[in-house]
Amino acid sequence: MSDVVNVKTASADELDAVPGLQGHGFEIVRYRGERGRFTDLRQLEEVPGLAGKVDGSRAALSVGEG
């Protein structure tokens, strides 16, 4: 995947396409819906099942405008 994915606006399918996040897109979108938009990529560590798994995906992610 060459495009950077904005975790503030991405769908579950878009997030599932990011290496290292496969199968976690739904949980990320649900967390975002319950807690509000992400302001920092470190917040992904709080999503159930992602603790310690996000570092390898950071280059493909952003929390830019959205």
C-alpha positions as CSV (number, residue, x, y, z in Angstrom):
1,M,0.0,0.0,0.0
2,S,1.6,3.3,-1.1
3,D,-1.0,5.8,0.1
4,V,-1.0,7.2,3.6
5,V,-4.2,6.3,5.4
6,N,-5.8,8.9,7.7
7,V,-7.1,7.1,10.8
8,K,-9.5,10.0,11.4
9,T,-11.5,9.3,8.3
10,A,-10.6,5.8,7.0
11,S,-13.1,3.0,6.6
12,A,-12.6,-0.4,8.3
13,D,-11.6,-1.8,4.9
14,E,-9.0,0.9,4.3
15,L,-7.5,0.3,7.7
16,D,-7.5,-3.5,7.1
17,A,-5.4,-2.9,4.0
18,V,-2.5,-1.3,6.0
19,P,0.2,-3.9,6.7
20,G,0.1,-4.8,10.4
21,L,-3.5,-3.7,10.9
22,Q,-5.2,-6.5,9.0
23,G,-8.3,-7.7,10.8
24,H,-8.3,-4.7,13.1
25,G,-10.1,-2.1,11.0
26,F,-13.5,-2.7,12.5
27,E,-12.1,-2.3,16.1
28,I,-10.3,1.0,15.1
29,V,-13.5,2.5,13.6
30,R,-15.5,1.4,16.6
31,Y,-13.0,2.9,19.0
32,R,-13.0,6.1,17.0
33,G,-16.8,6.2,17.1
34,E,-16.9,5.7,20.9
35,R,-14.0,7.9,21.9
36,G,-13.7,10.5,19.2
37,R,-11.2,11.1,16.4
38,F,-7.6,10.3,16.9
39,T,-5.2,13.1,17.5
40,D,-2.0,11.1,17.8
41,L,-1.0,7.7,16.3
42,R,0.0,6.5,19.8
43,Q,-3.8,6.4,20.6
44,L,-4.0,3.3,18.3
45,E,-2.2,1.4,21.1
46,E,-5.4,1.8,23.2
47,V,-7.5,0.0,20.6
48,P,-8.3,-3.6,21.8
49,G,-5.9,-6.0,20.2
50,L,-3.4,-3.4,18.9
51,A,-1.1,-2.8,21.9
52,G,2.4,-3.3,20.7
53,K,1.5,-3.9,17.1
54,V,1.3,-0.3,15.7
55,D,5.0,0.6,15.3
56,G,5.4,-1.2,12.0
57,S,2.4,0.6,10.5
58,R,3.1,4.2,11.4
59,A,4.7,5.1,8.1
60,A,1.4,4.2,6.3
61,L,-0.8,6.2,8.7
62,S,-1.6,9.8,9.5
63,V,-3.9,11.8,11.8
64,G,-4.1,14.7,9.4
65,E,-7.1,16.9,8.7
66,G,-10.3,15.1,8.4
